[in-house]
Amino acid sequence: MTAQILDGKATAAAIKSDLTARVAALKEKGVTPGLGTILVGDDPGSQKYVVGKHRDCAQVGIASIQRELPATATQEEIEAVVRELNEDPACTGYIVQLPLPRGIDENRILELMDPAKDADGLHPMNLGRLVLNEPAPLPCTPNGVLTLLRQHGVEIKGAEVVVVGRGVTIGRPMPLLLTRRSENATVTQCHTGTRDLASHLRRADIIVAAAGSAHLVRPEDVKPGAAVLDVGVSRNAEGKIVGDVHPGVAEVAGWISPNPGGVGPMTRAQLLVNVVEAAERSVG
Ligand SMILES: Nc1nc2c(c(=O)[nH]1)N[C@@H](CN(C=O)c1ccc(C(=O)N[C@@H](CCC(=O)O)C(=O)O)cc1)CN2
């Protein structure tokens, strides 16, 4: 058996096509959505992701506002740019590309953002609203995972889901999304402190691997027919992406997301969804 592909590229393209029409409708009402990005430092991966985000904006008609600071930028210098985008009327939503350089207080930066402009859903107020089941912009990667599963008809309701990882962009919020009444999944969260990861993986109908540990999920640990989402990114000596999922898993799983080409494009598409939804809310 070879797993069916959870095609992030094609699903993201369909989302962007829908957004293009919605952005055009907003412009007719005099509103141009504008996505701001704050990139600090010269991490090649982060630079690539930000370039991709602005390429997507151009495709759907969203204006781009780009702010770049050197790796030596101080906390105060980054905070000044956050304040500037909070005030900029052309910037209807923005993100701070994570991770920030060592020594920068990431949480303090996220807290300083205007929650109404938080296009990532990572402001503490928006994460809190998610916990409380209140409407909020949803974190892009977990929402991308859900959309990918839904669009491919993978049953989430009642599924046993194992999330591997506990980072703020996916590991922490993913179980919050999956356990909403609308999804009704049962979630086990695993992390570097989990004693026997394989025993949890073997029971899973859906695995979301977001540990950033190359080939952590091995074929012998996957239940036949399971859906496996490869979110983690490591780079080999040539700078090529190596995911958290061993290639042999494709012979056991029912569904698999490629990496690249799976969850990454979905993360970017969901970001645009958040920007457009915020702009739509602003015109009622
Ligand atoms: N502020 C944020 N920072 C980070 C987030 C986030 O959601 N918000 N998530 C990740 C990185 N990320 C988003 O910024 C991201 C990851 C991957 C991709 C992507 O398009 N990947 C491509 C491959 C690109 C390549 O060749 O390197 C793919 O998977 O096909 C986009 C965005 C951490 N930081």
The ligand as an ORCA input file, in Angstrom:
! r2SCAN-3c Opt
* xyz 0 1
  N       5.336     34.101     12.952
  C       5.456     32.814     12.602
  N       6.653     32.239     12.605
  C       6.738     30.929     12.260
  C       5.594     30.190     11.861
  C       4.350     30.842     11.899
  O       3.286     30.259     11.606
  N       4.321     32.162     12.258
  N       5.722     28.888     11.432
  C       7.028     28.366     11.098
  C       7.549     28.696      9.716
  N       6.564     29.058      8.692
  C       5.836     30.178      8.840
  O       6.332     31.242      8.947
  C       6.594     28.429      7.406
  C       7.124     27.174      7.229
  C       7.175     26.612      5.945
  C       6.706     27.303      4.854
  C       6.784     26.780      3.480
  O       6.200     27.337      2.587
  N       7.528     25.708      3.244
  C       7.714     25.153      1.930
  C       9.204     24.889      1.695
  C      10.015     26.124      1.704
  C      11.498     25.775      1.613
  O      11.905     25.253      0.575
  O      12.218     26.020      2.571
  C       6.979     23.825      1.835
  O       6.772     23.164      2.869
  O       6.634     23.437      0.724
  C       6.156     28.546      5.046
  C       6.100     29.107      6.308
  C       8.059     28.900     12.079
  N       7.938     30.310     12.245
*
